[in-house]
């Protein structure tokens, strides 16, 4: 097995929303805000090469939304999903599986592309199975008012229409890693648990989006069940601490991977690493 970090660019979100009840005087030291209170965040995917399988975890925001939509999120940086795949010698046609942790637009937007000349949406990865959780899928296609703006039908429905959709909890799940489903951020978000070179790595998606979110109370205002997030974070952090495992961060603008240590303030980051360091 080989792992590749796949950066797809940066965007900005409101710092207060990202850190919830934590005061700005504290979180601003972790990820400084601009004059509009916006902080920069990564959209970092993970590619797993395992024998004849190429498995992409999440797909970034994509490029098919209109100018007004993107103006809210200040996309920047030179990386794109396709450029990062190409850097490692792969194309979108090589991907055999796309594992979508959840269907918020910054995690699944790159899964579907748009052909303006034909006015059609189509899978970015024509030869891939697209994996989701059936509970989360139903949650996303019948969105609640709180999350409705994050579930865009053009990112989601074309996956099913293509015939490439599979469910990790219903179909013949045969990917080379385990996963857990968590319910604090959104219904049935799925987090891959990867054993790589005898290390346990959990792709944290939006449960712990950055190293700054490791402290238990640091929970995003976007979460639909914040008290559940607290429990889920505590369980995972203790497990990884005991097993000397690693967190892989999807949104940290700088830190890709870290292990953990116990401190007088609770569990915190120990070493800042990259996949290539393992």
TORVEX-306794 format. One record per residue (C-alpha): residue number from 1; chain; x, y, z. Coordinates in Angstrom, 3 decimals, decimal comma. Layout:
N
<node><num>NUM</num><chaine>A</chaine><px>X</px><py>Y</py><pz>Z</pz></node>
...
// end
This chain:
278
<node><num>1</num><chaine>A</chaine><px>0,000</px><py>0,000</py><pz>0,000</pz></node>
<node><num>2</num><chaine>A</chaine><px>1,116</px><py>3,554</py><pz>-0,795</pz></node>
<node><num>3</num><chaine>A</chaine><px>-0,496</px><py>6,771</py><pz>0,416</pz></node>
<node><num>4</num><chaine>A</chaine><px>-0,406</px><py>10,141</py><pz>-1,333</pz></node>
<node><num>5</num><chaine>A</chaine><px>-1,581</px><py>13,474</py><pz>0,026</pz></node>
<node><num>6</num><chaine>A</chaine><px>-3,732</px><py>15,193</py><pz>-2,611</pz></node>
<node><num>7</num><chaine>A</chaine><px>-4,069</px><py>18,959</py><pz>-2,041</pz></node>
<node><num>8</num><chaine>A</chaine><px>-6,880</px><py>20,577</py><pz>-4,025</pz></node>
<node><num>9</num><chaine>A</chaine><px>-6,473</px><py>24,222</py><pz>-3,031</pz></node>
<node><num>10</num><chaine>A</chaine><px>-7,511</px><py>26,525</py><pz>-0,217</pz></node>
<node><num>11</num><chaine>A</chaine><px>-10,698</px><py>28,339</py><pz>0,692</pz></node>
<node><num>12</num><chaine>A</chaine><px>-11,891</px><py>30,628</py><pz>3,468</pz></node>
<node><num>13</num><chaine>A</chaine><px>-14,559</px><py>30,182</py><pz>6,113</pz></node>
<node><num>14</num><chaine>A</chaine><px>-15,662</px><py>32,337</py><pz>9,008</pz></node>
<node><num>15</num><chaine>A</chaine><px>-13,365</px><py>31,771</py><pz>11,966</pz></node>
<node><num>16</num><chaine>A</chaine><px>-16,144</px><py>31,984</py><pz>14,521</pz></node>
<node><num>17</num><chaine>A</chaine><px>-18,152</px><py>29,330</py><pz>12,698</pz></node>
<node><num>18</num><chaine>A</chaine><px>-15,126</px><py>27,060</py><pz>12,532</pz></node>
<node><num>19</num><chaine>A</chaine><px>-14,381</px><py>27,269</py><pz>16,266</pz></node>
<node><num>20</num><chaine>A</chaine><px>-17,875</px><py>27,575</py><pz>17,736</pz></node>
<node><num>21</num><chaine>A</chaine><px>-17,916</px><py>28,761</py><pz>21,356</pz></node>
<node><num>22</num><chaine>A</chaine><px>-14,135</px><py>29,215</py><pz>21,552</pz></node>
<node><num>23</num><chaine>A</chaine><px>-13,354</px><py>32,962</py><pz>21,826</pz></node>
<node><num>24</num><chaine>A</chaine><px>-11,604</px><py>34,672</py><pz>18,937</pz></node>
<node><num>25</num><chaine>A</chaine><px>-8,845</px><py>35,809</py><pz>21,312</pz></node>
<node><num>26</num><chaine>A</chaine><px>-7,893</px><py>32,122</py><pz>21,518</pz></node>
<node><num>27</num><chaine>A</chaine><px>-8,599</px><py>30,688</py><pz>18,063</pz></node>
<node><num>28</num><chaine>A</chaine><px>-7,109</px><py>33,656</py><pz>16,233</pz></node>
<node><num>29</num><chaine>A</chaine><px>-3,696</px><py>32,531</py><pz>17,488</pz></node>
<node><num>30</num><chaine>A</chaine><px>-4,258</px><py>29,113</py><pz>15,883</pz></node>
<node><num>31</num><chaine>A</chaine><px>-5,499</px><py>30,293</py><pz>12,491</pz></node>
<node><num>32</num><chaine>A</chaine><px>-5,358</px><py>34,097</py><pz>12,152</pz></node>
<node><num>33</num><chaine>A</chaine><px>-8,374</px><py>35,718</py><pz>10,518</pz></node>
<node><num>34</num><chaine>A</chaine><px>-8,337</px><py>38,387</py><pz>7,814</pz></node>
<node><num>35</num><chaine>A</chaine><px>-10,170</px><py>41,719</py><pz>8,022</pz></node>
<node><num>36</num><chaine>A</chaine><px>-13,473</px><py>39,918</py><pz>7,288</pz></node>
<node><num>37</num><chaine>A</chaine><px>-12,983</px><py>37,361</py><pz>10,095</pz></node>
<node><num>38</num><chaine>A</chaine><px>-12,274</px><py>34,680</py><pz>7,476</pz></node>
<node><num>39</num><chaine>A</chaine><px>-9,609</px><py>32,010</py><pz>7,985</pz></node>
<node><num>40</num><chaine>A</chaine><px>-7,798</px><py>29,977</py><pz>5,342</pz></node>
<node><num>41</num><chaine>A</chaine><px>-8,428</px><py>26,240</py><pz>5,234</pz></node>
<node><num>42</num><chaine>A</chaine><px>-7,056</px><py>23,444</py><pz>3,087</pz></node>
<node><num>43</num><chaine>A</chaine><px>-9,071</px><py>20,905</py><pz>1,098</pz></node>
<node><num>44</num><chaine>A</chaine><px>-6,688</px><py>17,962</py><pz>1,380</pz></node>
<node><num>45</num><chaine>A</chaine><px>-7,717</px><py>14,594</py><pz>-0,005</pz></node>
<node><num>46</num><chaine>A</chaine><px>-5,951</px><py>11,264</py><pz>0,348</pz></node>
<node><num>47</num><chaine>A</chaine><px>-5,109</px><py>8,740</py><pz>-2,382</pz></node>
<node><num>48</num><chaine>A</chaine><px>-4,534</px><py>5,080</py><pz>-1,516</pz></node>
<node><num>49</num><chaine>A</chaine><px>-2,742</px><py>2,812</py><pz>-3,986</pz></node>
<node><num>50</num><chaine>A</chaine><px>-3,261</px><py>-0,818</py><pz>-3,062</pz></node>
<node><num>51</num><chaine>A</chaine><px>-2,411</px><py>-3,460</py><pz>-5,671</pz></node>
<node><num>52</num><chaine>A</chaine><px>-4,745</px><py>-2,700</py><pz>-8,580</pz></node>
<node><num>53</num><chaine>A</chaine><px>-6,938</px><py>-0,292</py><pz>-6,599</pz></node>
<node><num>54</num><chaine>A</chaine><px>-6,616</px><py>3,496</py><pz>-6,571</pz></node>
<node><num>55</num><chaine>A</chaine><px>-8,913</px><py>4,865</py><pz>-3,889</pz></node>
<node><num>56</num><chaine>A</chaine><px>-9,504</px><py>8,594</py><pz>-3,509</pz></node>
<node><num>57</num><chaine>A</chaine><px>-10,882</px><py>9,839</py><pz>-0,198</pz></node>
<node><num>58</num><chaine>A</chaine><px>-12,957</px><py>12,987</py><pz>-0,763</pz></node>
<node><num>59</num><chaine>A</chaine><px>-12,623</px><py>15,236</py><pz>-3,812</pz></node>
<node><num>60</num><chaine>A</chaine><px>-12,461</px><py>18,881</py><pz>-2,747</pz></node>
<node><num>61</num><chaine>A</chaine><px>-14,838</px><py>21,595</py><pz>-3,879</pz></node>
<node><num>62</num><chaine>A</chaine><px>-14,528</px><py>21,144</py><pz>-7,655</pz></node>
<node><num>63</num><chaine>A</chaine><px>-14,847</px><py>23,944</py><pz>-10,205</pz></node>
<node><num>64</num><chaine>A</chaine><px>-18,386</px><py>23,769</py><pz>-11,618</pz></node>
<node><num>65</num><chaine>A</chaine><px>-20,247</px><py>26,246</py><pz>-9,405</pz></node>
<node><num>66</num><chaine>A</chaine><px>-20,801</px><py>29,792</py><pz>-10,615</pz></node>
<node><num>67</num><chaine>A</chaine><px>-18,723</px><py>32,863</py><pz>-9,847</pz></node>
<node><num>68</num><chaine>A</chaine><px>-21,147</px><py>34,119</py><pz>-7,195</pz></node>
<node><num>69</num><chaine>A</chaine><px>-20,944</px><py>30,841</py><pz>-5,271</pz></node>
<node><num>70</num><chaine>A</chaine><px>-17,147</px><py>30,767</py><pz>-5,294</pz></node>
<node><num>71</num><chaine>A</chaine><px>-16,980</px><py>34,442</py><pz>-4,284</pz></node>
<node><num>72</num><chaine>A</chaine><px>-18,279</px><py>33,465</py><pz>-0,837</pz></node>
<node><num>73</num><chaine>A</chaine><px>-15,342</px><py>31,125</py><pz>-0,240</pz></node>
<node><num>74</num><chaine>A</chaine><px>-12,312</px><py>32,960</py><pz>-1,676</pz></node>
<node><num>75</num><chaine>A</chaine><px>-10,710</px><py>29,979</py><pz>-3,406</pz></node>
<node><num>76</num><chaine>A</chaine><px>-6,950</px><py>30,390</py><pz>-3,760</pz></node>
<node><num>77</num><chaine>A</chaine><px>-3,737</px><py>28,439</py><pz>-4,255</pz></node>
<node><num>78</num><chaine>A</chaine><px>-2,199</px><py>26,678</py><pz>-7,237</pz></node>
<node><num>79</num><chaine>A</chaine><px>-3,265</px><py>23,111</py><pz>-6,417</pz></node>
<node><num>80</num><chaine>A</chaine><px>-6,189</px><py>21,359</py><pz>-8,048</pz></node>
<node><num>81</num><chaine>A</chaine><px>-7,435</px><py>17,810</py><pz>-7,750</pz></node>
<node><num>82</num><chaine>A</chaine><px>-6,356</px><py>16,883</py><pz>-11,258</pz></node>
<node><num>83</num><chaine>A</chaine><px>-2,932</px><py>18,541</py><pz>-10,970</pz></node>
<node><num>84</num><chaine>A</chaine><px>-2,212</px><py>16,735</py><pz>-7,702</pz></node>
<node><num>85</num><chaine>A</chaine><px>-3,203</px><py>13,374</py><pz>-9,193</pz></node>
<node><num>86</num><chaine>A</chaine><px>-1,060</px><py>14,052</py><pz>-12,248</pz></node>
<node><num>87</num><chaine>A</chaine><px>1,897</px><py>14,900</py><pz>-10,007</pz></node>
<node><num>88</num><chaine>A</chaine><px>1,914</px><py>11,291</py><pz>-8,817</pz></node>
<node><num>89</num><chaine>A</chaine><px>1,439</px><py>9,886</py><pz>-12,314</pz></node>
<node><num>90</num><chaine>A</chaine><px>-2,314</px><py>9,302</py><pz>-12,167</pz></node>
<node><num>91</num><chaine>A</chaine><px>-5,357</px><py>10,604</py><pz>-14,045</pz></node>
<node><num>92</num><chaine>A</chaine><px>-9,021</px><py>10,759</py><pz>-13,126</pz></node>
<node><num>93</num><chaine>A</chaine><px>-9,636</px><py>7,692</py><pz>-15,306</pz></node>
<node><num>94</num><chaine>A</chaine><px>-7,235</px><py>5,639</py><pz>-13,166</pz></node>
<node><num>95</num><chaine>A</chaine><px>-9,276</px><py>5,997</py><pz>-9,980</pz></node>
<node><num>96</num><chaine>A</chaine><px>-11,119</px><py>2,775</py><pz>-9,122</pz></node>
<node><num>97</num><chaine>A</chaine><px>-12,968</px><py>3,987</py><pz>-6,008</pz></node>
<node><num>98</num><chaine>A</chaine><px>-14,050</px><py>7,319</py><pz>-4,554</pz></node>
<node><num>99</num><chaine>A</chaine><px>-14,780</px><py>7,226</py><pz>-0,814</pz></node>
<node><num>100</num><chaine>A</chaine><px>-16,887</px><py>10,217</py><pz>0,225</pz></node>
<node><num>101</num><chaine>A</chaine><px>-16,748</px><py>10,905</py><pz>3,958</pz></node>
<node><num>102</num><chaine>A</chaine><px>-19,874</px><py>13,045</py><pz>3,572</pz></node>
<node><num>103</num><chaine>A</chaine><px>-21,626</px><py>15,114</py><pz>0,937</pz></node>
<node><num>104</num><chaine>A</chaine><px>-20,976</px><py>18,718</py><pz>1,985</pz></node>
<node><num>105</num><chaine>A</chaine><px>-19,836</px><py>20,636</py><pz>-1,088</pz></node>
<node><num>106</num><chaine>A</chaine><px>-16,199</px><py>21,110</py><pz>-0,026</pz></node>
<node><num>107</num><chaine>A</chaine><px>-15,798</px><py>17,339</py><pz>0,306</pz></node>
<node><num>108</num><chaine>A</chaine><px>-17,641</px><py>16,032</py><pz>-2,745</pz></node>
<node><num>109</num><chaine>A</chaine><px>-17,782</px><py>18,897</py><pz>-5,263</pz></node>
<node><num>110</num><chaine>A</chaine><px>-14,927</px><py>17,452</py><pz>-7,319</pz></node>
<node><num>111</num><chaine>A</chaine><px>-16,747</px><py>14,126</py><pz>-7,696</pz></node>
<node><num>112</num><chaine>A</chaine><px>-18,978</px><py>15,529</py><pz>-10,448</pz></node>
<node><num>113</num><chaine>A</chaine><px>-17,981</px><py>17,720</py><pz>-13,404</pz></node>
<node><num>114</num><chaine>A</chaine><px>-20,065</px><py>19,895</py><pz>-15,709</pz></node>
<node><num>115</num><chaine>A</chaine><px>-19,990</px><py>20,139</py><pz>-19,505</pz></node>
<node><num>116</num><chaine>A</chaine><px>-21,376</px><py>23,580</py><pz>-20,335</pz></node>
<node><num>117</num><chaine>A</chaine><px>-21,552</px><py>22,890</py><pz>-24,084</pz></node>
<node><num>118</num><chaine>A</chaine><px>-23,901</px><py>19,946</py><pz>-23,483</pz></node>
<node><num>119</num><chaine>A</chaine><px>-25,391</px><py>21,228</py><pz>-20,215</pz></node>
<node><num>120</num><chaine>A</chaine><px>-24,746</px><py>17,902</py><pz>-18,506</pz></node>
<node><num>121</num><chaine>A</chaine><px>-23,236</px><py>16,776</py><pz>-15,225</pz></node>
<node><num>122</num><chaine>A</chaine><px>-21,053</px><py>13,670</py><pz>-15,302</pz></node>
<node><num>123</num><chaine>A</chaine><px>-18,762</px><py>11,706</py><pz>-12,947</pz></node>
<node><num>124</num><chaine>A</chaine><px>-15,238</px><py>13,107</py><pz>-12,832</pz></node>
<node><num>125</num><chaine>A</chaine><px>-13,996</px><py>9,546</py><pz>-12,303</pz></node>
<node><num>126</num><chaine>A</chaine><px>-15,634</px><py>7,466</py><pz>-15,043</pz></node>
<node><num>127</num><chaine>A</chaine><px>-14,247</px><py>4,110</py><pz>-13,918</pz></node>
<node><num>128</num><chaine>A</chaine><px>-14,755</px><py>4,472</py><pz>-10,181</pz></node>
<node><num>129</num><chaine>A</chaine><px>-17,279</px><py>3,165</py><pz>-7,710</pz></node>
<node><num>130</num><chaine>A</chaine><px>-18,502</px><py>6,020</py><pz>-5,502</pz></node>
<node><num>131</num><chaine>A</chaine><px>-18,905</px><py>4,968</py><pz>-1,859</pz></node>
<node><num>132</num><chaine>A</chaine><px>-21,252</px><py>6,708</py><pz>0,589</pz></node>
<node><num>133</num><chaine>A</chaine><px>-23,300</px><py>5,717</py><pz>3,637</pz></node>
<node><num>134</num><chaine>A</chaine><px>-26,984</px><py>5,046</py><pz>2,986</pz></node>
<node><num>135</num><chaine>A</chaine><px>-28,103</px><py>6,982</py><pz>6,084</pz></node>
<node><num>136</num><chaine>A</chaine><px>-26,028</px><py>9,965</py><pz>5,081</pz></node>
<node><num>137</num><chaine>A</chaine><px>-27,222</px><py>9,780</py><pz>1,476</pz></node>
<node><num>138</num><chaine>A</chaine><px>-30,862</px><py>10,004</py><pz>2,563</pz></node>
<node><num>139</num><chaine>A</chaine><px>-29,948</px><py>12,860</py><pz>4,922</pz></node>
<node><num>140</num><chaine>A</chaine><px>-28,275</px><py>14,736</py><pz>2,061</pz></node>
<node><num>141</num><chaine>A</chaine><px>-30,994</px><py>14,349</py><pz>-0,570</pz></node>
<node><num>142</num><chaine>A</chaine><px>-33,654</px><py>15,410</py><pz>1,947</pz></node>
<node><num>143</num><chaine>A</chaine><px>-31,666</px><py>18,132</py><pz>3,702</pz></node>
<node><num>144</num><chaine>A</chaine><px>-32,633</px><py>19,918</py><pz>6,889</pz></node>
<node><num>145</num><chaine>A</chaine><px>-32,723</px><py>23,740</py><pz>6,816</pz></node>
<node><num>146</num><chaine>A</chaine><px>-29,476</px><py>24,002</py><pz>8,788</pz></node>
<node><num>147</num><chaine>A</chaine><px>-27,419</px><py>22,043</py><pz>6,241</pz></node>
<node><num>148</num><chaine>A</chaine><px>-29,381</px><py>22,661</py><pz>3,052</pz></node>
<node><num>149</num><chaine>A</chaine><px>-26,857</px><py>25,147</py><pz>1,654</pz></node>
<node><num>150</num><chaine>A</chaine><px>-24,062</px><py>22,578</py><pz>2,049</pz></node>
<node><num>151</num><chaine>A</chaine><px>-25,825</px><py>19,780</py><pz>0,129</pz></node>
<node><num>152</num><chaine>A</chaine><px>-25,887</px><py>20,777</py><pz>-3,547</pz></node>
<node><num>153</num><chaine>A</chaine><px>-28,015</px><py>18,499</py><pz>-5,721</pz></node>
<node><num>154</num><chaine>A</chaine><px>-25,650</px><py>18,859</py><pz>-8,700</pz></node>
<node><num>155</num><chaine>A</chaine><px>-22,885</px><py>17,319</py><pz>-6,552</pz></node>
<node><num>156</num><chaine>A</chaine><px>-24,997</px><py>14,421</py><pz>-5,372</pz></node>
<node><num>157</num><chaine>A</chaine><px>-27,781</px><py>13,240</py><pz>-7,688</pz></node>
<node><num>158</num><chaine>A</chaine><px>-25,556</px><py>12,674</py><pz>-10,768</pz></node>
<node><num>159</num><chaine>A</chaine><px>-23,601</px><py>10,077</py><pz>-8,765</pz></node>
<node><num>160</num><chaine>A</chaine><px>-26,712</px><py>7,946</py><pz>-8,418</pz></node>
<node><num>161</num><chaine>A</chaine><px>-27,847</px><py>8,629</py><pz>-11,967</pz></node>
<node><num>162</num><chaine>A</chaine><px>-24,499</px><py>7,368</py><pz>-13,269</pz></node>
<node><num>163</num><chaine>A</chaine><px>-25,032</px><py>3,942</py><pz>-11,718</pz></node>
<node><num>164</num><chaine>A</chaine><px>-21,682</px><py>4,215</py><pz>-9,913</pz></node>
<node><num>165</num><chaine>A</chaine><px>-23,065</px><py>4,737</py><pz>-6,401</pz></node>
<node><num>166</num><chaine>A</chaine><px>-22,433</px><py>2,142</py><pz>-3,709</pz></node>
<node><num>167</num><chaine>A</chaine><px>-23,154</px><py>2,143</py><pz>0,017</pz></node>
<node><num>168</num><chaine>A</chaine><px>-20,558</px><py>1,043</py><pz>2,544</pz></node>
<node><num>169</num><chaine>A</chaine><px>-23,271</px><py>-0,354</py><pz>4,817</pz></node>
<node><num>170</num><chaine>A</chaine><px>-25,320</px><py>-2,202</py><pz>2,194</pz></node>
<node><num>171</num><chaine>A</chaine><px>-23,202</px><py>-3,257</py><pz>-0,766</pz></node>
<node><num>172</num><chaine>A</chaine><px>-20,220</px><py>-5,575</py><pz>-0,944</pz></node>
<node><num>173</num><chaine>A</chaine><px>-17,729</px><py>-3,309</py><pz>0,809</pz></node>
<node><num>174</num><chaine>A</chaine><px>-14,257</px><py>-4,513</py><pz>-0,136</pz></node>
<node><num>175</num><chaine>A</chaine><px>-11,914</px><py>-1,565</py><pz>0,265</pz></node>
<node><num>176</num><chaine>A</chaine><px>-8,578</px><py>-2,257</py><pz>2,032</pz></node>
<node><num>177</num><chaine>A</chaine><px>-9,390</px><py>-0,269</py><pz>5,175</pz></node>
<node><num>178</num><chaine>A</chaine><px>-12,005</px><py>-0,132</py><pz>7,902</pz></node>
<node><num>179</num><chaine>A</chaine><px>-14,162</px><py>2,873</py><pz>8,690</pz></node>
<node><num>180</num><chaine>A</chaine><px>-16,301</px><py>4,250</py><pz>11,485</pz></node>
<node><num>181</num><chaine>A</chaine><px>-19,496</px><py>6,249</py><pz>11,143</pz></node>
<node><num>182</num><chaine>A</chaine><px>-19,916</px><py>9,333</py><pz>13,331</pz></node>
<node><num>183</num><chaine>A</chaine><px>-22,948</px><py>11,540</py><pz>13,891</pz></node>
<node><num>184</num><chaine>A</chaine><px>-21,864</px><py>14,801</py><pz>15,513</pz></node>
<node><num>185</num><chaine>A</chaine><px>-20,955</px><py>16,842</py><pz>12,452</pz></node>
<node><num>186</num><chaine>A</chaine><px>-23,652</px><py>15,378</py><pz>10,212</pz></node>
<node><num>187</num><chaine>A</chaine><px>-25,600</px><py>12,129</py><pz>9,946</pz></node>
<node><num>188</num><chaine>A</chaine><px>-23,363</px><py>9,096</py><pz>9,382</pz></node>
<node><num>189</num><chaine>A</chaine><px>-20,129</px><py>10,746</py><pz>8,267</pz></node>
<node><num>190</num><chaine>A</chaine><px>-17,660</px><py>7,932</py><pz>7,538</pz></node>
<node><num>191</num><chaine>A</chaine><px>-14,011</px><py>8,119</py><pz>8,579</pz></node>
<node><num>192</num><chaine>A</chaine><px>-11,449</px><py>5,719</py><pz>7,055</pz></node>
<node><num>193</num><chaine>A</chaine><px>-9,153</px><py>3,880</py><pz>9,465</pz></node>
<node><num>194</num><chaine>A</chaine><px>-6,028</px><py>2,945</py><pz>7,511</pz></node>
<node><num>195</num><chaine>A</chaine><px>-3,209</px><py>0,677</py><pz>8,606</pz></node>
<node><num>196</num><chaine>A</chaine><px>-0,088</px><py>1,910</py><pz>6,834</pz></node>
<node><num>197</num><chaine>A</chaine><px>3,444</px><py>0,705</py><pz>7,581</pz></node>
<node><num>198</num><chaine>A</chaine><px>2,192</px><py>-0,623</py><pz>10,926</pz></node>
<node><num>199</num><chaine>A</chaine><px>0,687</px><py>2,763</py><pz>11,822</pz></node>
<node><num>200</num><chaine>A</chaine><px>-3,000</px><py>3,465</py><pz>12,377</pz></node>
<node><num>201</num><chaine>A</chaine><px>-4,166</px><py>6,598</py><pz>10,546</pz></node>
<node><num>202</num><chaine>A</chaine><px>-7,665</px><py>8,060</py><pz>10,743</pz></node>
<node><num>203</num><chaine>A</chaine><px>-8,760</px><py>10,475</py><pz>8,035</pz></node>
<node><num>204</num><chaine>A</chaine><px>-10,582</px><py>12,978</py><pz>10,221</pz></node>
<node><num>205</num><chaine>A</chaine><px>-12,717</px><py>14,861</py><pz>7,640</pz></node>
<node><num>206</num><chaine>A</chaine><px>-14,836</px><py>17,322</py><pz>9,656</pz></node>
<node><num>207</num><chaine>A</chaine><px>-14,779</px><py>15,613</py><pz>13,048</pz></node>
<node><num>208</num><chaine>A</chaine><px>-11,360</px><py>17,149</py><pz>13,791</pz></node>
<node><num>209</num><chaine>A</chaine><px>-10,769</px><py>19,329</py><pz>10,733</pz></node>
<node><num>210</num><chaine>A</chaine><px>-7,434</px><py>20,762</py><pz>11,865</pz></node>
<node><num>211</num><chaine>A</chaine><px>-4,799</px><py>20,395</py><pz>14,562</pz></node>
<node><num>212</num><chaine>A</chaine><px>-6,349</px><py>23,444</py><pz>16,208</pz></node>
<node><num>213</num><chaine>A</chaine><px>-9,506</px><py>21,413</py><pz>16,779</pz></node>
<node><num>214</num><chaine>A</chaine><px>-7,858</px><py>18,646</py><pz>18,827</pz></node>
<node><num>215</num><chaine>A</chaine><px>-8,941</px><py>20,081</py><pz>22,238</pz></node>
<node><num>216</num><chaine>A</chaine><px>-12,272</px><py>18,463</py><pz>23,112</pz></node>
<node><num>217</num><chaine>A</chaine><px>-14,367</px><py>21,694</py><pz>23,420</pz></node>
<node><num>218</num><chaine>A</chaine><px>-13,126</px><py>23,073</py><pz>20,086</pz></node>
<node><num>219</num><chaine>A</chaine><px>-16,164</px><py>22,118</py><pz>18,012</pz></node>
<node><num>220</num><chaine>A</chaine><px>-17,416</px><py>23,782</py><pz>14,857</pz></node>
<node><num>221</num><chaine>A</chaine><px>-20,694</px><py>25,721</py><pz>14,887</pz></node>
<node><num>222</num><chaine>A</chaine><px>-21,579</px><py>23,785</py><pz>11,714</pz></node>
<node><num>223</num><chaine>A</chaine><px>-22,020</px><py>20,535</py><pz>13,680</pz></node>
<node><num>224</num><chaine>A</chaine><px>-25,621</px><py>19,355</py><pz>13,964</pz></node>
<node><num>225</num><chaine>A</chaine><px>-25,014</px><py>17,472</py><pz>17,235</pz></node>
<node><num>226</num><chaine>A</chaine><px>-22,097</px><py>19,197</py><pz>18,997</pz></node>
<node><num>227</num><chaine>A</chaine><px>-22,389</px><py>17,172</py><pz>22,208</pz></node>
<node><num>228</num><chaine>A</chaine><px>-22,095</px><py>13,995</py><pz>20,149</pz></node>
<node><num>229</num><chaine>A</chaine><px>-18,998</px><py>15,447</py><pz>18,498</pz></node>
<node><num>230</num><chaine>A</chaine><px>-17,424</px><py>15,846</py><pz>21,947</pz></node>
<node><num>231</num><chaine>A</chaine><px>-17,958</px><py>12,158</py><pz>22,719</pz></node>
<node><num>232</num><chaine>A</chaine><px>-16,730</px><py>11,004</py><pz>19,317</pz></node>
<node><num>233</num><chaine>A</chaine><px>-13,602</px><py>13,146</py><pz>19,500</pz></node>
<node><num>234</num><chaine>A</chaine><px>-12,736</px><py>11,943</py><pz>22,995</pz></node>
<node><num>235</num><chaine>A</chaine><px>-13,108</px><py>8,283</py><pz>22,016</pz></node>
<node><num>236</num><chaine>A</chaine><px>-10,974</px><py>8,575</py><pz>18,878</pz></node>
<node><num>237</num><chaine>A</chaine><px>-8,282</px><py>10,691</py><pz>20,507</pz></node>
<node><num>238</num><chaine>A</chaine><px>-7,901</px><py>8,253</py><pz>23,389</pz></node>
<node><num>239</num><chaine>A</chaine><px>-7,773</px><py>5,296</py><pz>21,012</pz></node>
<node><num>240</num><chaine>A</chaine><px>-5,080</px><py>6,863</py><pz>18,848</pz></node>
<node><num>241</num><chaine>A</chaine><px>-3,102</px><py>8,036</py><pz>21,859</pz></node>
<node><num>242</num><chaine>A</chaine><px>-3,055</px><py>4,512</py><pz>23,298</pz></node>
<node><num>243</num><chaine>A</chaine><px>-2,089</px><py>2,982</py><pz>19,940</pz></node>
<node><num>244</num><chaine>A</chaine><px>0,364</px><py>5,724</py><pz>18,924</pz></node>
<node><num>245</num><chaine>A</chaine><px>-1,782</px><py>6,427</py><pz>15,883</pz></node>
<node><num>246</num><chaine>A</chaine><px>-2,082</px><py>9,468</py><pz>13,634</pz></node>
<node><num>247</num><chaine>A</chaine><px>-4,690</px><py>12,022</py><pz>12,614</pz></node>
<node><num>248</num><chaine>A</chaine><px>-4,813</px><py>13,030</py><pz>8,942</pz></node>
<node><num>249</num><chaine>A</chaine><px>-6,248</px><py>16,549</py><pz>8,593</pz></node>
<node><num>250</num><chaine>A</chaine><px>-8,401</px><py>17,487</py><pz>5,633</pz></node>
<node><num>251</num><chaine>A</chaine><px>-8,670</px><py>21,196</py><pz>6,426</pz></node>
<node><num>252</num><chaine>A</chaine><px>-5,558</px><py>22,226</py><pz>8,334</pz></node>
<node><num>253</num><chaine>A</chaine><px>-3,861</px><py>24,824</py><pz>6,110</pz></node>
<node><num>254</num><chaine>A</chaine><px>-0,371</px><py>23,692</py><pz>7,124</pz></node>
<node><num>255</num><chaine>A</chaine><px>-0,356</px><py>20,406</py><pz>9,050</pz></node>
<node><num>256</num><chaine>A</chaine><px>-1,038</px><py>17,188</py><pz>7,167</pz></node>
<node><num>257</num><chaine>A</chaine><px>-0,573</px><py>14,579</py><pz>9,848</pz></node>
<node><num>258</num><chaine>A</chaine><px>0,178</px><py>14,348</py><pz>13,560</pz></node>
<node><num>259</num><chaine>A</chaine><px>0,444</px><py>11,946</py><pz>16,457</pz></node>
<node><num>260</num><chaine>A</chaine><px>-0,671</px><py>12,708</py><pz>19,994</pz></node>
<node><num>261</num><chaine>A</chaine><px>0,560</px><py>13,148</py><pz>23,544</pz></node>
<node><num>262</num><chaine>A</chaine><px>-1,016</px><py>13,555</py><pz>26,956</pz></node>
<node><num>263</num><chaine>A</chaine><px>-0,449</px><py>16,947</py><pz>28,608</pz></node>
<node><num>264</num><chaine>A</chaine><px>-1,738</px><py>18,685</py><pz>31,715</pz></node>
<node><num>265</num><chaine>A</chaine><px>-4,313</px><py>20,349</py><pz>29,427</pz></node>
<node><num>266</num><chaine>A</chaine><px>-5,456</px><py>17,054</py><pz>27,913</pz></node>
<node><num>267</num><chaine>A</chaine><px>-4,559</px><py>15,307</py><pz>24,662</pz></node>
<node><num>268</num><chaine>A</chaine><px>-2,636</px><py>17,529</py><pz>22,254</pz></node>
<node><num>269</num><chaine>A</chaine><px>-0,553</px><py>17,267</py><pz>19,086</pz></node>
<node><num>270</num><chaine>A</chaine><px>2,889</px><py>15,764</py><pz>19,550</pz></node>
<node><num>271</num><chaine>A</chaine><px>4,730</px><py>15,744</py><pz>16,209</pz></node>
<node><num>272</num><chaine>A</chaine><px>3,775</px><py>17,537</py><pz>13,001</pz></node>
<node><num>273</num><chaine>A</chaine><px>4,355</px><py>15,141</py><pz>10,088</pz></node>
<node><num>274</num><chaine>A</chaine><px>3,668</px><py>14,363</py><pz>6,470</pz></node>
<node><num>275</num><chaine>A</chaine><px>2,618</px><py>11,050</py><pz>4,939</pz></node>
<node><num>276</num><chaine>A</chaine><px>6,065</px><py>10,844</py><pz>3,356</pz></node>
<node><num>277</num><chaine>A</chaine><px>7,649</px><py>10,870</py><pz>6,841</pz></node>
<node><num>278</num><chaine>A</chaine><px>6,169</px><py>7,472</py><pz>7,714</pz></node>
// end
